[in-house]
């Protein structure tokens, strides 16, 4: 009889311990959810203040503010439907991206950009443009630079387009939007990125690759070093006897022939 009572006591104590652990885990998850919601809401409200209070007729600033407003609406929609930590983190990222655009607008307006923002996860290791460059692709001219201007009114906070790292900076055309890109679709956009950020144009030779735009990032030790360009897409693929090596005269024995590629 005593043995049965002892077993029952052990079962009851184990059940209580399991219930306590479950309550503790649930409380911890709720705390994490509440913290993620509050963090996303904080950045969203800060973005709202910028969107509501900043106006400009300067083209670059106006475009950046339009992009900031679009991210504000996106973050608001995400907050309304979010019910997990990950979803609130995505809303936070949208709000931070909007604040990055608002910060760029302030720069274009000649205002103090304000305090630094947390880095965007989508822009990790994509670098930034440090000086102006211009290229011609398929008969169209494209410019990019570190500062807003009449020829570069479109700001991009940095990110990946079709897996390709694209640095933050100001562009003449929003080529990261695949619906644009000089009407050439994704291929046109990729050719533009290849041209703008190719070592053949001198932008990433020596100092810039070592300590400039892409130091420590995808261009220093990733896609362009020992990766896709060293032995993949360019080393033995598209540019060597492939689509461009033997298919297009501009890249066969021309601009790229005898150089880095």
N, C-alpha and C positions, 0 to 999 in steps of 0.2 A: 504493500500500500504506500509506504513511504517512497519507494522507488518511483511509483506512478506519479505521486505528487511532485517529486523532484523533476521528473521529465516535463510535467505540465508547467512547472515554474520556469524551467529553461526555455520552453517554447514561448511562453508569455513574454519573458524578458527579451528574447530574440525578436519577437514581433514588435515590441516597443522600440527596440533599437533600430529596426528597419524603418518603422514609421517615422522616427525622429530624423533618421538620415534622409528619408524622402522629403520631409518637410524642410530640412536644411538645404537640400539641393534645389528644391522649388523656390525657396526664399532667395537663394543665391542667384538663380537664373532670373528671377524677377528683378533683383537689384541690378544685374547686368543689363537687362532690357530697359529698365528705367534710366540707367546712366546713358545708354546709347541713345535713347529718345531725347534726353535732355541735351546731350552734346549736339546732336543733329539740329534740334530746335534752336539752340543758341546761335549756330552759324547761319541757319536759315533766317532768323530775325535780323542778324547783322547784315546779311545780304539785302534783305528787304529795305533796311534803312538807306543803303547805298543806292539801290534802284529807285527809290522814291525821291531822293534828294538830289541826285545828280542829273543834270541835263546839259547838252552841248550840241552846237551846230557844226562843230569840227568833225569832218567825216570819220576819221579814225576813232575818235572818242564816241561818236554816235553809234558806230558799228559795234564797238566793244560793249557799250551799254545795252544795245539790243541783245547781244549774246548773253550778257549778265542777266537780263530780264528773262530770257528763255530758260536759263538754268534755275532761276528763282521759281518759275512756274513748274519746272520739272521736279525740283526738290519739294515743293508744296504738295504736288500730287503723290510723290513717294511717301511723304510723311503721313498723309491721310490713310494710306493703305498698308503701311508697314506694321508687321506684328512679330518681327524677329530682330535679333541684334544685327544680323547681316543686312537686312533691309534698311534699318536705320543707318547703318554705316554707308550704304549706297546713297541715301538721302543726304548724309553729311558730305560725301564726296561731291555730289551735284552742287550743294551750297558753296563748298570751298572753290569749286571750279568757277562758279558765278562770281565769287569774290575776287578771284584771280583776274577775271575779265574787268570787273569794276576797278580794280587796282590799275590795270593797264589803261583804262579810260581816264583815270586821274592823271596818269603820267602824260597822256596825250593832251590833256587840258592844262598841263603845266602846274598841277596841284601836287601837294605832298602825297605820295602813294599810301602813306599810313604804315602801320606795323607789318612786319613780315607775317606770312600765313604758313600754316602747316603744309608740308609738301603734298602734292597730289600723288596718290598711288598710281594713277594712270600715266603720270609723267616720269616715273622712276627710271633713272639711267637713260633718259632721252636727250639730255644736254640742252644747251641754249645757243642761239646765234650770237656771235660777238662782233661781227662786222658785216657790212653790206656786200651783197653779191647779186649778179644778174646773169641769167642764161637764156638761151633760145632753144625751145623744144618744139618740133613739128611746126615751125614757122611762127610760134608765139613766144613773146618775151615774158620772163618771170623774174621777179625780184624778191629778195628777202633781206631783212636787216634787224638789228637789235633795237631800233627806235621807230616810232610811228612816223609816217610821212605821207605826202600826197600820193605817192606811188605804192605805198605799203600800208593800206588802211586796215588790213585784217590781222587781228592778233590771234595767236594760237598758243595755249599754255604748255604745249608739249604732250606727246602721246605716241601711240602706235597706229599706223594705217596699214591694213592688210599685213600686219606683223612687222612692218618696217618702222623703226624709231624715227620720229620727226621732232626736231628740237623746238623749243619755245622761241617765239620771236614774231616779227611783223612781216606779213606776206602781201604780195600784190594781188593774189587770187587765193581763195580758200580751197586749195587743191586737196585738202584732207577730206573734203566732202565729195565722195565719189560721183555724185550726180553732176558735179561741175568738172574741173580738170580739162578745160579747153575743149569740152565736148568729146573727149576721147575715152571717157570711162576710166576704169581702174588702171588699164595699161598706160593711158596718158598720165595719170597721177603718179604712177611708179616711175615713169621715165623722167618726170619733172623732179621727183625727189632724188633720183640717181644723179641727175645733172647738177642740181643745186648743192648736193653734198658729196660730190665726187672729188677725190684727190686730184683728178685731172684739171680741176679749175683752181687749184692752188690753195683752197680754203683750209684743207686739213693736212697740209704737208708739214712735217717737222714739229714746230712748236705747238700748232693747234691740235694735232693729234695727241701730242704728249701732255700738254697742259692746258688745252683750250676747250673748244666746244664739247668734245666728246671724251675728254680724259676720264679714264676709269669706267666708261660706260660701254654701250654696245659697240661703238666704233673703235674703242681702244682695245677691248679684249673679247668682243662678242661676235656680232654678225660680220664685221669687217676684218677681224684678225683671227685667223685660225678657224673661222666658222664658215658662214655661208659664202663669203667672198673669197676666202683663202682656198677652200677645196670643194666648195659646194656650187652655189648658183653661178659664180663667176670663174672659179678655178678650173672646173672641168665641165661646166654646164652651159648655160645660155651664152656666155661670152667667148667660149673657146670651142670653135667648130660647131657651135649650136646656132641658136636663133640669130645672134648678133654677129658672131665671129664670121659666119659665112653667108648670112642672109641679108645684112644691111651694109651697104658700102661705107656709110659714115663711120662705122665702128670696126671695120675690117681693114687694118692697115692705115686707118685714118686717125681720128681723134684719140682712140684708145690703143691703137696698134703701136707696139714698141714702148709703151709706157707701163703704168702699174698693172694694167690688166693684160 
